Amino acid sequence: GSVSNSSSPKHSISSTTRLLQDKYTHYLDEVELLITRALSTKSHCFHDAVRSHDEIQSFLNTTRHAISSLRGELSNYDSQSLLTLLRLYRLLRQRQNQRQLLKRLESLSIVKQTHMQVRALLTTSDYLSALDLIDVTREIISTQLNDLVCLRFYDTQLNEYYLLIINLMRQEFGQYLTNQLLAQQGFF
């Protein structure tokens, strides 16, 4: 009897433990079932989020590569277009400088030919045209060729021609008056 009495409390502890264990197992099964149901209802959202994240990551990688490629092309284009614009500007400046040089050379050619033309006009006694040519040459020198050192004494030479022509005109006029006076004295 003592054995059965002593086994009875053990038996009641073991059945209580077993009962608790079954109860906890039942609760654990219910929690697992609830978690499984929650996961199954939310899994499509989770999978969509993961898939969206993968798609966004792929899109970002593609965009990053496209942007770096575009930046490279733009920097290459910028340097090429800048070099092209600089070359164009340099060519335009060269053309402008060449046009100015051509104008100056044409003016210098006119000035250079002045001596020969003045002499030719003096041989034909065309004093007014020679004076006009000297005035035009002086104007060209003062406006277009004023910074050329090689022409610094040219104005003096033109002045000498001017004075020579004035003296020639006076002599010719004096000769003309003398001839006219002599011709009128011959009539009386």
C-alpha positions as CSV (number, residue, x, y, z in Angstrom):
1,G,0.0,0.0,0.0
2,S,2.8,2.3,0.7
3,V,4.1,1.8,-2.7
4,S,0.8,2.6,-4.3
5,N,0.5,5.6,-2.1
6,S,3.9,6.8,-3.0
7,S,3.3,6.2,-6.7
8,S,0.0,8.1,-6.7
9,P,1.6,11.5,-6.1
10,K,4.1,10.8,-8.8
11,H,1.4,9.7,-11.0
12,S,-0.6,12.9,-10.4
13,I,2.5,15.1,-11.0
14,S,3.2,13.2,-14.1
15,S,-0.4,13.5,-15.4
16,T,-0.5,17.2,-14.5
17,T,2.8,17.7,-16.3
18,R,1.5,15.7,-19.2
19,L,-1.7,17.7,-19.2
20,L,0.3,21.0,-19.1
21,Q,2.5,19.7,-21.8
22,D,-0.4,18.9,-24.0
23,K,-2.0,22.2,-23.3
24,Y,1.3,24.1,-24.2
25,T,1.7,22.0,-27.3
26,H,-1.9,22.9,-28.3
27,Y,-1.1,26.6,-27.7
28,L,2.1,26.3,-29.6
29,D,0.3,24.6,-32.5
30,E,-2.3,27.4,-32.5
31,V,0.4,30.1,-32.5
32,E,2.2,28.3,-35.3
33,L,-1.0,28.1,-37.2
34,L,-1.8,31.8,-36.7
35,I,1.8,32.7,-37.8
36,T,1.4,30.4,-40.8
37,R,-2.0,32.0,-41.6
38,A,-0.5,35.5,-41.1
39,L,2.5,34.7,-43.3
40,S,0.3,33.1,-45.9
41,T,-2.0,36.2,-46.1
42,K,1.0,38.6,-46.0
43,S,3.4,36.5,-48.0
44,H,2.3,37.9,-51.3
45,C,3.0,41.4,-49.9
46,F,6.3,40.2,-48.7
47,H,7.2,38.6,-52.0
48,D,5.9,41.7,-53.8
49,A,8.1,43.9,-51.6
50,V,11.2,41.6,-52.2
51,R,10.5,41.5,-55.9
52,S,9.9,45.3,-56.0
53,H,13.1,45.8,-54.1
54,D,15.0,43.6,-56.6
55,E,13.4,45.4,-59.6
56,I,14.2,48.8,-58.0
57,Q,17.8,47.7,-57.3
58,S,18.1,46.5,-60.9
59,F,16.6,49.8,-62.2
60,L,18.9,51.8,-60.0
61,N,21.9,49.9,-61.3
62,T,20.8,50.5,-64.9
63,T,20.2,54.1,-64.2
64,R,23.5,54.5,-62.4
65,H,25.3,53.0,-65.4
66,A,23.3,55.2,-67.9
67,I,24.1,58.3,-65.9
68,S,27.8,57.5,-65.7
69,S,27.8,56.8,-69.4
70,L,25.9,60.0,-70.1
71,R,28.3,62.0,-67.9
72,G,31.3,60.5,-69.8
73,E,29.7,61.4,-73.1
74,L,28.8,64.9,-71.9
75,S,32.3,65.6,-70.7
76,N,33.7,64.2,-73.9
77,Y,31.2,66.3,-75.9
78,D,31.9,69.4,-73.8
79,S,35.6,69.1,-74.3
80,Q,35.1,68.5,-78.1
81,S,32.6,71.3,-78.5
82,L,34.7,73.6,-76.5
83,L,37.7,72.8,-78.6
84,T,35.6,73.2,-81.7
85,L,34.3,76.6,-80.5
86,L,37.9,77.7,-79.6
87,R,39.1,76.7,-83.1
88,L,36.2,78.5,-84.7
89,Y,36.8,81.6,-82.6
90,R,40.6,81.5,-83.5
91,L,39.7,81.1,-87.2
92,L,37.3,84.0,-87.1
93,R,39.9,86.2,-85.4
94,Q,42.5,85.2,-88.0
95,R,40.1,86.1,-90.8
96,Q,39.3,89.4,-89.2
97,N,43.0,90.1,-88.7
98,Q,43.8,89.1,-92.2
99,R,41.1,91.5,-93.5
100,Q,42.5,94.3,-91.4
101,L,46.0,93.5,-92.7
102,L,44.7,93.5,-96.3
103,K,43.1,96.9,-95.9
104,R,46.3,98.3,-94.4
105,L,48.4,96.8,-97.2
106,E,46.0,98.3,-99.8
107,S,46.3,101.7,-98.0
108,L,50.1,101.3,-97.9
109,S,50.1,100.4,-101.6
110,I,48.2,103.6,-102.4
111,V,50.6,105.6,-100.3
112,K,53.6,104.0,-102.0
113,Q,52.3,104.8,-105.4
114,T,51.7,108.5,-104.5
115,H,55.2,109.6,-105.4
116,M,55.0,108.1,-108.9
117,Q,51.5,109.5,-109.5
118,V,52.4,112.9,-108.2
119,R,55.4,113.0,-110.6
120,A,53.2,111.8,-113.5
121,L,50.6,114.5,-112.7
122,L,53.4,117.2,-112.5
123,T,54.7,116.2,-115.9
124,T,51.2,116.9,-117.3
125,S,50.9,120.1,-115.2
126,D,47.8,118.7,-113.4
127,Y,48.6,120.5,-110.2
128,L,45.1,120.4,-108.6
129,S,44.9,116.6,-109.0
130,A,48.4,116.3,-107.5
131,L,47.3,118.4,-104.5
132,D,44.2,116.3,-104.1
133,L,46.2,113.1,-104.2
134,I,48.6,114.5,-101.6
135,D,45.6,115.4,-99.3
136,V,44.1,112.0,-99.7
137,T,47.4,110.3,-99.0
138,R,47.8,112.4,-95.9
139,E,44.4,111.5,-94.7
140,I,45.1,107.8,-95.3
141,I,48.4,108.1,-93.3
142,S,46.7,109.9,-90.4
143,T,43.7,107.6,-90.1
144,Q,44.7,104.1,-91.2
145,L,48.5,104.0,-91.1
146,N,49.3,106.4,-88.2
147,D,51.0,103.7,-86.1
148,L,53.5,102.6,-88.8
149,V,57.0,103.7,-88.0
150,C,58.2,103.4,-91.5
151,L,55.9,106.3,-92.6
152,R,57.0,108.8,-89.9
153,F,58.9,110.9,-92.4
154,Y,56.4,110.5,-95.2
155,D,54.3,113.4,-94.2
156,T,57.4,115.6,-94.4
157,Q,58.0,114.4,-98.0
158,L,54.4,115.0,-98.9
159,N,54.8,118.5,-97.4
160,E,57.8,119.1,-99.7
161,Y,55.8,118.0,-102.7
162,Y,53.0,120.3,-101.6
163,L,55.3,123.2,-101.4
164,L,57.0,122.3,-104.7
165,I,53.6,122.2,-106.4
166,I,52.6,125.5,-104.9
167,N,55.9,127.0,-106.2
168,L,55.3,125.5,-109.6
169,M,51.8,126.9,-109.7
170,R,53.1,130.3,-108.7
171,Q,55.8,130.2,-111.4
172,E,53.4,129.0,-114.0
173,F,50.8,131.6,-113.0
174,G,53.6,134.2,-113.0
175,Q,54.7,133.1,-116.4
176,Y,51.1,133.1,-117.7
177,L,50.7,136.7,-116.4
178,T,53.9,137.8,-117.9
179,N,53.0,136.3,-121.3
180,Q,49.5,137.9,-121.0
181,L,51.1,141.3,-120.2
182,L,53.6,141.0,-123.0
183,A,50.8,140.0,-125.4
184,Q,48.8,142.9,-124.4
185,Q,51.8,145.3,-124.8
186,G,52.3,144.0,-128.3
187,F,48.7,145.1,-129.2
188,F,49.3,148.7,-128.1
